[in-house]
Every structure is written in structure tokens, then in C-alpha cells.
Amino acid sequence: MMRSRPNDEAMAEIFREDPAYAIALLNDILKDGAQGELLIALRQMSKAFGGVGKIAEQTQVSRTQLYKTLSEQGNPELRNLSAILETMGLRLAVQPIKPKAKTTAPRLRKRAGERALAGA
């Protein structure tokens, strides 16, 4: 009979074996803005990176605080989130949102026309 294992352990193994998948998953979650999903993924990733105890030690955040931060009701401060990600070799980054081609083109043409008039 095959033993089942908790989802968190299975996901931690996937993250260890395929860090690119972990990065893609976090980016998708951040794109959607689903904080609860982000905290679940970070909790699962913490297992892949040595567990909450090791992450707590490296971030200099108490284990209790880290458990609270990564709980479903957690609300991590930016510095804690950055520190957690750093222990995993990751960081937050800001990227431009790709503009929609239809709405951008007229604005660019309008600005170009305004510049041309100003220079004339």
C-alpha cells in the first residue's frame, strides 16, 4: 500500500528539484495578488530550504513570528518578506506592465504631435 504524504512536503520536494518552477509559481501568484496563496507557497518553499527554523535563524526573525507571518492570517512586512526570499536566493522586483497596443499607440502619437508643435 502506498503511503500518502502531506501536500506541503510534496511541494517542497518539487521546489527543491525544480527551482525555476518555484520562481514561476511565485511570479504568477504575485501577478494575481493572492496573498493567501503567496503565504502557502512561501511556507511550502521554507520546507524546501531547510525548514522554518533555518529560515528564522537566517532572517533573524523568531520562529514564532515566522510561523505567524507564513500562516493563512499572516500579513508579512516588506522587510520580512524580502528577508525570507533572500534566504531562498530570491528577491522582489518591479517590472513594467506590458501596455495594451490599442491604448498606447494613440497616446504616443498625441505626444509626438505635441512635441512637433512645440518645436515648430
N, CA, C and O atoms as a GROMACS GRO file, in nm:
protein
  480
    1MET      N    1   0.084  -0.118   0.000
    1MET     CA    2   0.000   0.000   0.000
    1MET      C    3   0.089   0.125   0.000
    1MET      O    4   0.185   0.133   0.077
    2MET      N    5   0.057   0.219  -0.084
    2MET     CA    6   0.135   0.341  -0.097
    2MET      C    7   0.097   0.441   0.011
    2MET      O    8  -0.021   0.468   0.035
    3ARG      N    9   0.199   0.495   0.076
    3ARG     CA   10   0.174   0.596   0.180
    3ARG      C   11   0.152   0.731   0.116
    3ARG      O   12   0.223   0.769   0.022
    4SER      N   13   0.055   0.802   0.165
    4SER     CA   14   0.036   0.938   0.114
    4SER      C   15   0.117   1.032   0.204
    4SER      O   16   0.145   0.999   0.319
    5ARG      N   17   0.152   1.146   0.150
    5ARG     CA   18   0.226   1.242   0.230
    5ARG      C   19   0.159   1.377   0.213
    5ARG      O   20   0.091   1.402   0.114
    6PRO      N   21   0.179   1.464   0.310
    6PRO     CA   22   0.114   1.594   0.303
    6PRO      C   23   0.156   1.672   0.179
    6PRO      O   24   0.267   1.659   0.128
    7ASN      N   25   0.064   1.754   0.132
    7ASN     CA   26   0.087   1.836   0.014
    7ASN      C   27   0.209   1.926   0.031
    7ASN      O   28   0.287   1.943  -0.063
    8ASP      N   29   0.227   1.984   0.150
    8ASP     CA   30   0.341   2.073   0.173
    8ASP      C   31   0.474   2.002   0.149
    8ASP      O   32   0.565   2.059   0.090
    9GLU      N   33   0.484   1.878   0.193
    9GLU     CA   34   0.607   1.801   0.173
    9GLU      C   35   0.629   1.770   0.025
    9GLU      O   36   0.742   1.777  -0.024
   10ALA      N   37   0.522   1.736  -0.045
   10ALA     CA   38   0.532   1.706  -0.188
   10ALA      C   39   0.575   1.831  -0.264
   10ALA      O   40   0.660   1.823  -0.353
   11MET      N   41   0.518   1.945  -0.229
   11MET     CA   42   0.554   2.070  -0.297
   11MET      C   43   0.697   2.110  -0.264
   11MET      O   44   0.769   2.159  -0.352
   12ALA      N   45   0.740   2.090  -0.141
   12ALA     CA   46   0.879   2.121  -0.103
   12ALA      C   47   0.976   2.041  -0.188
   12ALA      O   48   1.078   2.093  -0.232
   13GLU      N   49   0.944   1.914  -0.212
   13GLU     CA   50   1.030   1.830  -0.295
   13GLU      C   51   1.034   1.883  -0.439
   13GLU      O   52   1.140   1.887  -0.501
   14ILE      N   53   0.920   1.923  -0.491
   14ILE     CA   54   0.914   1.979  -0.626
   14ILE      C   55   0.999   2.106  -0.634
   14ILE      O   56   1.073   2.125  -0.730
   15PHE      N   57   0.988   2.192  -0.533
   15PHE     CA   58   1.065   2.317  -0.532
   15PHE      C   59   1.216   2.290  -0.525
   15PHE      O   60   1.294   2.360  -0.588
   16ARG      N   61   1.255   2.188  -0.447
   16ARG     CA   62   1.398   2.151  -0.439
   16ARG      C   63   1.449   2.101  -0.574
   16ARG      O   64   1.559   2.134  -0.616
   17GLU      N   65   1.366   2.021  -0.640
   17GLU     CA   66   1.407   1.961  -0.766
   17GLU      C   67   1.399   2.058  -0.884
   17GLU      O   68   1.473   2.043  -0.981
   18ASP      N   69   1.310   2.156  -0.875
   18ASP     CA   70   1.289   2.247  -0.988
   18ASP      C   71   1.270   2.390  -0.938
   18ASP      O   72   1.157   2.440  -0.934
   19PRO      N   73   1.380   2.457  -0.900
   19PRO     CA   74   1.369   2.595  -0.850
   19PRO      C   75   1.304   2.691  -0.950
   19PRO      O   76   1.240   2.788  -0.910
   20ALA      N   77   1.320   2.665  -1.079
   20ALA     CA   78   1.258   2.752  -1.181
   20ALA      C   79   1.106   2.747  -1.170
   20ALA      O   80   1.038   2.847  -1.193
   21TYR      N   81   1.053   2.629  -1.137
   21TYR     CA   82   0.909   2.616  -1.117
   21TYR      C   83   0.863   2.701  -0.998
   21TYR      O   84   0.760   2.767  -1.004
   22ALA      N   85   0.942   2.698  -0.891
   22ALA     CA   86   0.909   2.777  -0.772
   22ALA      C   87   0.905   2.926  -0.807
   22ALA      O   88   0.814   2.997  -0.763
   23ILE      N   89   1.000   2.972  -0.884
   23ILE     CA   90   1.006   3.112  -0.923
   23ILE      C   91   0.885   3.147  -1.009
   23ILE      O   92   0.821   3.250  -0.988
   24ALA      N   93   0.854   3.063  -1.106
   24ALA     CA   94   0.739   3.088  -1.193
   24ALA      C   95   0.609   3.091  -1.113
   24ALA      O   96   0.523   3.175  -1.138
   25LEU      N   97   0.596   2.999  -1.019
   25LEU     CA   98   0.476   2.995  -0.936
   25LEU      C   99   0.463   3.123  -0.853
   25LEU      O  100   0.355   3.182  -0.847
   26LEU      N  101   0.571   3.165  -0.788
   26LEU     CA  102   0.566   3.288  -0.709
   26LEU      C  103   0.531   3.408  -0.796
   26LEU      O  104   0.451   3.493  -0.755
   27ASN      N  105   0.588   3.416  -0.915
   27ASN     CA  106   0.557   3.528  -1.004
   27ASN      C  107   0.410   3.528  -1.045
   27ASN      O  108   0.347   3.634  -1.052
   28ASP      N  109   0.356   3.411  -1.072
   28ASP     CA  110   0.213   3.402  -1.107
   28ASP      C  111   0.126   3.445  -0.990
   28ASP      O  112   0.027   3.516  -1.008
   29ILE      N  113   0.162   3.402  -0.871
   29ILE     CA  114   0.084   3.438  -0.752
   29ILE      C  115   0.092   3.589  -0.729
   29ILE      O  116  -0.009   3.653  -0.700
   30LEU      N  117   0.212   3.646  -0.741
   30LEU     CA  118   0.227   3.790  -0.722
   30LEU      C  119   0.150   3.868  -0.829
   30LEU      O  120   0.094   3.974  -0.800
   31LYS      N  121   0.148   3.817  -0.950
   31LYS     CA  122   0.074   3.882  -1.058
   31LYS      C  123  -0.075   3.887  -1.026
   31LYS      O  124  -0.142   3.987  -1.053
   32ASP      N  125  -0.126   3.778  -0.970
   32ASP     CA  126  -0.268   3.771  -0.935
   32ASP      C  127  -0.302   3.845  -0.806
   32ASP      O  128  -0.417   3.879  -0.782
   33GLY      N  129  -0.200   3.871  -0.724
   33GLY     CA  130  -0.223   3.943  -0.598
   33GLY      C  131  -0.290   3.861  -0.491
   33GLY      O  132  -0.357   3.917  -0.404
   34ALA      N  133  -0.276   3.731  -0.494
   34ALA     CA  134  -0.340   3.642  -0.397
   34ALA      C  135  -0.247   3.620  -0.278
   34ALA      O  136  -0.162   3.531  -0.280
   35GLN      N  137  -0.264   3.701  -0.173
   35GLN     CA  138  -0.174   3.694  -0.059
   35GLN      C  139  -0.179   3.559   0.010
   35GLN      O  140  -0.075   3.506   0.050
   36GLY      N  141  -0.297   3.502   0.025
   36GLY     CA  142  -0.309   3.372   0.091
   36GLY      C  143  -0.230   3.265   0.017
   36GLY      O  144  -0.162   3.183   0.079
   37GLU      N  145  -0.239   3.266  -0.116
   37GLU     CA  146  -0.164   3.169  -0.195
   37GLU      C  147  -0.014   3.193  -0.184
   37GLU      O  148   0.064   3.098  -0.180
   38LEU      N  149   0.026   3.319  -0.178
   38LEU     CA  150   0.167   3.352  -0.162
   38LEU      C  151   0.221   3.295  -0.032
   38LEU      O  152   0.329   3.238  -0.029
   39LEU      N  153   0.146   3.311   0.075
   39LEU     CA  154   0.191   3.263   0.206
   39LEU      C  155   0.199   3.110   0.209
   39LEU      O  156   0.290   3.053   0.270
   40ILE      N  157   0.105   3.045   0.143
   40ILE     CA  158   0.110   2.898   0.135
   40ILE      C  159   0.235   2.855   0.060
   40ILE      O  160   0.307   2.766   0.104
   41ALA      N  161   0.260   2.917  -0.055
   41ALA     CA  162   0.377   2.880  -0.134
   41ALA      C  163   0.507   2.907  -0.058
   41ALA      O  164   0.599   2.827  -0.063
   42LEU      N  165   0.514   3.020   0.012
   42LEU     CA  166   0.634   3.050   0.090
   42LEU      C  167   0.653   2.950   0.204
   42LEU      O  168   0.766   2.911   0.235
   43ARG      N  169   0.543   2.910   0.265
   43ARG     CA  170   0.552   2.810   0.372
   43ARG      C  171   0.604   2.678   0.315
   43ARG      O  172   0.689   2.613   0.376
   44GLN      N  173   0.553   2.639   0.200
   44GLN     CA  174   0.600   2.516   0.135
   44GLN      C  175   0.746   2.530   0.094
   44GLN      O  176   0.824   2.436   0.108
   45MET      N  177   0.783   2.645   0.042
   45MET     CA  178   0.920   2.668  -0.001
   45MET      C  179   1.015   2.668   0.118
   45MET      O  180   1.131   2.626   0.106
   46SER      N  181   0.968   2.716   0.233
   46SER     CA  182   1.055   2.717   0.351
   46SER      C  183   1.098   2.575   0.387
   46SER      O  184   1.210   2.554   0.432
   47LYS      N  185   1.009   2.478   0.366
   47LYS     CA  186   1.045   2.338   0.390
   47LYS      C  187   1.154   2.294   0.293
   47LYS      O  188   1.243   2.217   0.330
   48ALA      N  189   1.148   2.342   0.171
   48ALA     CA  190   1.248   2.305   0.070
   48ALA      C  191   1.384   2.366   0.101
   48ALA      O  192   1.487   2.314   0.057
   49PHE      N  193   1.385   2.475   0.175
   49PHE     CA  194   1.510   2.545   0.205
   49PHE      C  195   1.554   2.526   0.350
   49PHE      O  196   1.617   2.614   0.408
   50GLY      N  197   1.522   2.412   0.407
   50GLY     CA  198   1.574   2.378   0.539
   50GLY      C  199   1.476   2.392   0.653
   50GLY      O  200   1.510   2.360   0.767
   51GLY      N  201   1.357   2.437   0.628
   51GLY     CA  202   1.256   2.448   0.733
   51GLY      C  203   1.249   2.586   0.795
   51GLY      O  204   1.336   2.670   0.776
   52VAL      N  205   1.142   2.607   0.870
   52VAL     CA  206   1.117   2.737   0.932
   52VAL      C  207   1.228   2.774   1.030
   52VAL      O  208   1.267   2.891   1.038
   53GLY      N  209   1.281   2.676   1.104
   53GLY     CA  210   1.388   2.705   1.199
   53GLY      C  211   1.510   2.765   1.132
   53GLY      O  212   1.566   2.863   1.181
   54LYS      N  213   1.551   2.706   1.022
   54LYS     CA  214   1.668   2.756   0.949
   54LYS      C  215   1.640   2.893   0.888
   54LYS      O  216   1.724   2.982   0.894
   55ILE      N  217   1.522   2.910   0.831
   55ILE     CA  218   1.485   3.039   0.772
   55ILE      C  219   1.480   3.145   0.882
   55ILE      O  220   1.528   3.257   0.863
   56ALA      N  221   1.422   3.110   0.997
   56ALA     CA  222   1.414   3.205   1.109
   56ALA      C  223   1.553   3.249   1.152
   56ALA      O  224   1.577   3.367   1.176
   57GLU      N  225   1.642   3.154   1.163
   57GLU     CA  226   1.780   3.186   1.203
   57GLU      C  227   1.846   3.279   1.103
   57GLU      O  228   1.911   3.377   1.141
   58GLN      N  229   1.830   3.249   0.975
   58GLN     CA  230   1.895   3.330   0.871
   58GLN      C  231   1.833   3.469   0.857
   58GLN      O  232   1.903   3.564   0.823
   59THR      N  233   1.703   3.480   0.883
   59THR     CA  234   1.637   3.610   0.870
   59THR      C  235   1.641   3.691   0.999
   59THR      O  236   1.605   3.809   1.001
   60GLN      N  237   1.685   3.626   1.106
   60GLN     CA  238   1.686   3.687   1.239
   60GLN      C  239   1.545   3.729   1.284
   60GLN      O  240   1.525   3.833   1.347
   61VAL      N  241   1.450   3.643   1.248
   61VAL     CA  242   1.311   3.657   1.291
   61VAL      C  243   1.283   3.534   1.376
   61VAL      O  244   1.325   3.424   1.341
   62SER      N  245   1.214   3.552   1.487
   62SER     CA  246   1.187   3.436   1.573
   62SER      C  247   1.101   3.334   1.498
   62SER      O  248   1.024   3.368   1.409
   63ARG      N  249   1.118   3.208   1.538
   63ARG     CA  250   1.038   3.101   1.476
   63ARG      C  251   0.890   3.129   1.490
   63ARG      O  252   0.812   3.111   1.396
   64THR      N  253   0.850   3.174   1.610
   64THR     CA  254   0.709   3.202   1.636
   64THR      C  255   0.658   3.309   1.540
   64THR      O  256   0.551   3.295   1.481
   65GLN      N  257   0.736   3.416   1.524
   65GLN     CA  258   0.696   3.524   1.435
   65GLN      C  259   0.690   3.477   1.290
   65GLN      O  260   0.601   3.515   1.215
   66LEU      N  261   0.785   3.393   1.253
   66LEU     CA  262   0.787   3.343   1.116
   66LEU      C  263   0.666   3.253   1.089
   66LEU      O  264   0.605   3.261   0.983
   67TYR      N  265   0.632   3.168   1.186
   67TYR     CA  266   0.512   3.085   1.171
   67TYR      C  267   0.388   3.173   1.156
   67TYR      O  268   0.303   3.146   1.071
   68LYS      N  269   0.378   3.279   1.236
   68LYS     CA  270   0.264   3.372   1.226
   68LYS      C  271   0.264   3.442   1.091
   68LYS      O  272   0.160   3.456   1.027
   69THR      N  273   0.382   3.484   1.047
   69THR     CA  274   0.394   3.555   0.920
   69THR      C  275   0.348   3.468   0.804
   69THR      O  276   0.282   3.516   0.712
   70LEU      N  277   0.383   3.340   0.807
   70LEU     CA  278   0.350   3.249   0.698
   70LEU      C  279   0.218   3.176   0.717
   70LEU      O  280   0.183   3.089   0.637
   71SER      N  281   0.144   3.212   0.821
   71SER     CA  282   0.014   3.148   0.843
   71SER      C  283  -0.088   3.207   0.745
   71SER      O  284  -0.062   3.308   0.680
   72GLU      N  285  -0.204   3.144   0.737
   72GLU     CA  286  -0.309   3.191   0.647
   72GLU      C  287  -0.354   3.333   0.681
   72GLU      O  288  -0.397   3.408   0.593
   73GLN      N  289  -0.344   3.370   0.808
   73GLN     CA  290  -0.382   3.505   0.850
   73GLN      C  291  -0.261   3.600   0.852
   73GLN      O  292  -0.274   3.715   0.894
   74GLY      N  293  -0.147   3.552   0.808
   74GLY     CA  294  -0.025   3.630   0.811
   74GLY      C  295  -0.034   3.754   0.724
   74GLY      O  296  -0.106   3.757   0.624
   75ASN      N  297   0.040   3.855   0.764
   75ASN     CA  298   0.047   3.979   0.688
   75ASN      C  299   0.192   4.027   0.695
   75ASN      O  300   0.223   4.119   0.772
   76PRO      N  301   0.279   3.966   0.616
   76PRO     CA  302   0.422   3.995   0.630
   76PRO      C  303   0.457   4.139   0.593
   76PRO      O  304   0.405   4.196   0.497
   77GLU      N  305   0.546   4.196   0.673
   77GLU     CA  306   0.600   4.326   0.639
   77GLU      C  307   0.697   4.306   0.523
   77GLU      O  308   0.750   4.197   0.503
   78LEU      N  309   0.720   4.411   0.448
   78LEU     CA  310   0.808   4.403   0.333
   78LEU      C  311   0.947   4.355   0.372
   78LEU      O  312   1.007   4.274   0.301
   79ARG      N  313   1.000   4.405   0.484
   79ARG     CA  314   1.135   4.363   0.523
   79ARG      C  315   1.141   4.215   0.556
   79ARG      O  316   1.240   4.149   0.524
   80ASN      N  317   1.036   4.160   0.618
   80ASN     CA  318   1.033   4.017   0.648
   80ASN      C  319   1.019   3.935   0.520
   80ASN      O  320   1.086   3.834   0.503
   81LEU      N  321   0.932   3.979   0.432
   81LEU     CA  322   0.913   3.909   0.305
   81LEU      C  323   1.044   3.909   0.226
   81LEU      O  324   1.083   3.807   0.170
   82SER      N  325   1.110   4.023   0.220
   82SER     CA  326   1.238   4.033   0.149
   82SER      C  327   1.342   3.942   0.212
   82SER      O  328   1.418   3.875   0.141
   83ALA      N  329   1.347   3.938   0.345
   83ALA     CA  330   1.445   3.854   0.415
   83ALA      C  331   1.418   3.706   0.390
   83ALA      O  332   1.511   3.628   0.369
   84ILE      N  333   1.291   3.666   0.391
   84ILE     CA  334   1.255   3.526   0.366
   84ILE      C  335   1.298   3.487   0.224
   84ILE      O  336   1.361   3.383   0.204
   85LEU      N  337   1.264   3.571   0.128
   85LEU     CA  338   1.300   3.542  -0.010
   85LEU      C  339   1.451   3.538  -0.028
   85LEU      O  340   1.502   3.455  -0.104
   86GLU      N  341   1.523   3.626   0.040
   86GLU     CA  342   1.668   3.630   0.028
   86GLU      C  343   1.732   3.499   0.074
   86GLU      O  344   1.828   3.453   0.014
   87THR      N  345   1.677   3.439   0.180
   87THR     CA  346   1.732   3.310   0.226
   87THR      C  347   1.714   3.200   0.122
   87THR      O  348   1.783   3.099   0.124
   88MET      N  349   1.619   3.223   0.032
   88MET     CA  350   1.592   3.126  -0.075
   88MET      C  351   1.665   3.163  -0.204
   88MET      O  352   1.648   3.098  -0.307
   89GLY      N  353   1.745   3.269  -0.196
   89GLY     CA  354   1.818   3.313  -0.315
   89GLY      C  355   1.732   3.392  -0.412
   89GLY      O  356   1.762   3.400  -0.531
   90LEU      N  357   1.624   3.451  -0.360
   90LEU     CA  358   1.529   3.526  -0.443
   90LEU      C  359   1.513   3.668  -0.390
   90LEU      O  360   1.558   3.699  -0.280
   91ARG      N  361   1.451   3.753  -0.470
   91ARG     CA  362   1.418   3.888  -0.426
   91ARG      C  363   1.295   3.937  -0.499
   91ARG      O  364   1.259   3.885  -0.604
   92LEU      N  365   1.232   4.037  -0.440
   92LEU     CA  366   1.120   4.101  -0.507
   92LEU      C  367   1.175   4.196  -0.613
   92LEU      O  368   1.283   4.252  -0.595
   93ALA      N  369   1.104   4.213  -0.720
   93ALA     CA  370   1.146   4.305  -0.825
   93ALA      C  371   1.021   4.371  -0.884
   93ALA      O  372   0.912   4.316  -0.880
   94VAL      N  373   1.040   4.489  -0.937
   94VAL     CA  374   0.932   4.562  -1.002
   94VAL      C  375   0.956   4.554  -1.152
   94VAL      O  376   1.066   4.579  -1.200
   95GLN      N  377   0.851   4.520  -1.224
   95GLN     CA  378   0.859   4.513  -1.369
   95GLN      C  379   0.745   4.592  -1.428
   95GLN      O  380   0.637   4.599  -1.371
   96PRO      N  381   0.769   4.654  -1.543
   96PRO     CA  382   0.659   4.728  -1.606
   96PRO      C  383   0.552   4.632  -1.655
   96PRO      O  384   0.580   4.519  -1.695
   97ILE      N  385   0.431   4.678  -1.650
   97ILE     CA  386   0.320   4.602  -1.706
   97ILE      C  387   0.320   4.630  -1.855
   97ILE      O  388   0.330   4.745  -1.897
   98LYS      N  389   0.310   4.526  -1.934
   98LYS     CA  390   0.310   4.545  -2.078
   98LYS      C  391   0.184   4.621  -2.118
   98LYS      O  392   0.073   4.574  -2.092
   99PRO      N  393   0.201   4.737  -2.181
   99PRO     CA  394   0.082   4.815  -2.220
   99PRO      C  395   0.007   4.746  -2.333
   99PRO      O  396   0.064   4.671  -2.413
  100LYS      N  397  -0.121   4.773  -2.337
  100LYS     CA  398  -0.204   4.720  -2.445
  100LYS      C  399  -0.176   4.804  -2.570
  100LYS      O  400  -0.174   4.927  -2.562
  101ALA      N  401  -0.155   4.740  -2.680
  101ALA     CA  402  -0.115   4.808  -2.803
  101ALA      C  403  -0.218   4.911  -2.847
  101ALA      O  404  -0.180   5.018  -2.894
  102LYS      N  405  -0.347   4.882  -2.833
  102LYS     CA  406  -0.451   4.974  -2.881
  102LYS      C  407  -0.455   5.104  -2.802
  102LYS      O  408  -0.476   5.210  -2.860
  103THR      N  409  -0.435   5.099  -2.671
  103THR     CA  410  -0.446   5.220  -2.589
  103THR      C  411  -0.318   5.301  -2.589
  103THR      O  412  -0.323   5.422  -2.563
  104THR      N  413  -0.206   5.240  -2.616
  104THR     CA  414  -0.078   5.310  -2.609
  104THR      C  415  -0.049   5.390  -2.735
  104THR      O  416  -0.001   5.502  -2.728
  105ALA      N  417  -0.078   5.333  -2.850
  105ALA     CA  418  -0.041   5.397  -2.976
  105ALA      C  419  -0.099   5.538  -2.991
  105ALA      O  420  -0.024   5.628  -3.026
  106PRO      N  421  -0.228   5.562  -2.966
  106PRO     CA  422  -0.279   5.698  -2.982
  106PRO      C  423  -0.212   5.797  -2.886
  106PRO      O  424  -0.185   5.911  -2.925
  107ARG      N  425  -0.184   5.756  -2.766
  107ARG     CA  426  -0.117   5.844  -2.671
  107ARG      C  427   0.022   5.882  -2.721
  107ARG      O  428   0.062   5.998  -2.712
  108LEU      N  429   0.093   5.784  -2.774
  108LEU     CA  430   0.226   5.812  -2.825
  108LEU      C  431   0.220   5.907  -2.944
  108LEU      O  432   0.302   5.998  -2.955
  109ARG      N  433   0.123   5.887  -3.032
  109ARG     CA  434   0.108   5.976  -3.147
  109ARG      C  435   0.072   6.115  -3.102
  109ARG      O  436   0.121   6.214  -3.157
  110LYS      N  437  -0.014   6.126  -3.001
  110LYS     CA  438  -0.055   6.256  -2.950
  110LYS      C  439   0.066   6.328  -2.891
  110LYS      O  440   0.086   6.446  -2.917
  111ARG      N  441   0.145   6.259  -2.812
  111ARG     CA  442   0.264   6.319  -2.753
  111ARG      C  443   0.363   6.362  -2.860
  111ARG      O  444   0.422   6.469  -2.852
  112ALA      N  445   0.380   6.277  -2.960
  112ALA     CA  446   0.471   6.312  -3.070
  112ALA      C  447   0.421   6.436  -3.142
  112ALA      O  448   0.501   6.522  -3.179
  113GLY      N  449   0.290   6.447  -3.162
  113GLY     CA  450   0.233   6.566  -3.225
  113GLY      C  451   0.251   6.689  -3.141
  113GLY      O  452   0.281   6.796  -3.194
  114GLU      N  453   0.233   6.677  -3.008
  114GLU     CA  454   0.254   6.791  -2.919
  114GLU      C  455   0.398   6.837  -2.922
  114GLU      O  456   0.426   6.957  -2.921
  115ARG      N  457   0.490   6.744  -2.926
  115ARG     CA  458   0.632   6.780  -2.934
  115ARG      C  459   0.665   6.850  -3.065
  115ARG      O  460   0.743   6.945  -3.069
  116ALA      N  461   0.605   6.801  -3.172
  116ALA     CA  462   0.631   6.862  -3.302
  116ALA      C  463   0.580   7.006  -3.304
  116ALA      O  464   0.647   7.094  -3.356
  117LEU      N  465   0.460   7.029  -3.247
  117LEU     CA  466   0.404   7.164  -3.242
  117LEU      C  467   0.489   7.256  -3.154
  117LEU      O  468   0.510   7.373  -3.186
  118ALA      N  469   0.538   7.203  -3.044
  118ALA     CA  470   0.620   7.283  -2.953
  118ALA      C  471   0.750   7.323  -3.018
  118ALA      O  472   0.802   7.432  -2.992
  119GLY      N  473   0.804   7.235  -3.103
  119GLY     CA  474   0.931   7.264  -3.170
  119GLY      C  475   0.914   7.354  -3.290
  119GLY      O  476   1.013   7.411  -3.337
  120ALA      N  477   0.793   7.369  -3.343
  120ALA     CA  478   0.771   7.446  -3.466
  120ALA      C  479   0.764   7.595  -3.443
  120ALA      O  480   0.746   7.671  -3.538
   0.00000   0.00000   0.00000
